[in-house]
Amino acid sequence: MSANPIERLDMPAEQVAAEAVLLNALAATHSPSDALAYRIDLWLVTHPDAPVSTDADYPNWTPGGTR
């Protein structure tokens, strides 16, 4: 059995705090839609390099539909 070095297991305190908040919210909710949102948020927190959309992906879109 080989042990992982602590550098591979260690993570920033901010990430630990964000995960703790989301895990507590997930455990406390009774709403399926809230649970789904917390799970998605948790995935994004644990995958900081995940591809997300940018303004360049939607060049002509304006929030609220006004210009």
N, C-alpha and C positions, 0 to 999 in steps of 0.2 A: 504494500500500500504506500503510495506517495502522497505526501501532504502538500497542500497548496500553500505557497508563500503568502504571508499576510498582505502583501501588495496586491495580489489578485483578489483577495476577499474584501479588502478595505474599500470604502466608498465615502464620498464627501458627506459631512454632517447634514448639509442642506437636503441631500437626497434622502437620507435616513428620515429626517423630519417630515419631508413631503410624503414619503411612503407611509409613515406612521399615521399621519392625518387621514390619508385616503383609506387605509386599512381600517381605522377606527370608524370612519364614516360608513364604509361598506358593511361593517359588522352591525352598525346601529340602524341602518335603513330597512324599511319594510316595503319600499317602493321598487318594483322591478326596473323601472326606467332609471331611477337614481343609481341603483346597483350597477346597471350597465354603464352609466356615465362614469362612476367611480372606477370601474374596471378599465375602461378606456383611458382615463386619466392616469391610472396606475401604470398601464402599459407605456404611455408616453413618458412618464417620469423615469421608468426603468430602461427606456430605450431613447436616450437623448439625441441620438443620431437618426431617428426615424424620419423618413421623408414626410414633410407636411407641405401644404400649398403656400404659395407666396403671391404677392400682388402681381407678379409677372405671369402667373398661371391664369389669371382672370383680368386682362388689361382693361376691359371696358365695363367691368362690374362696379357699381356704386352701391354702398350700403343704403338700404331703404329705397333704392330704385330712382333716386333723384340725381340730377346733375347740376 
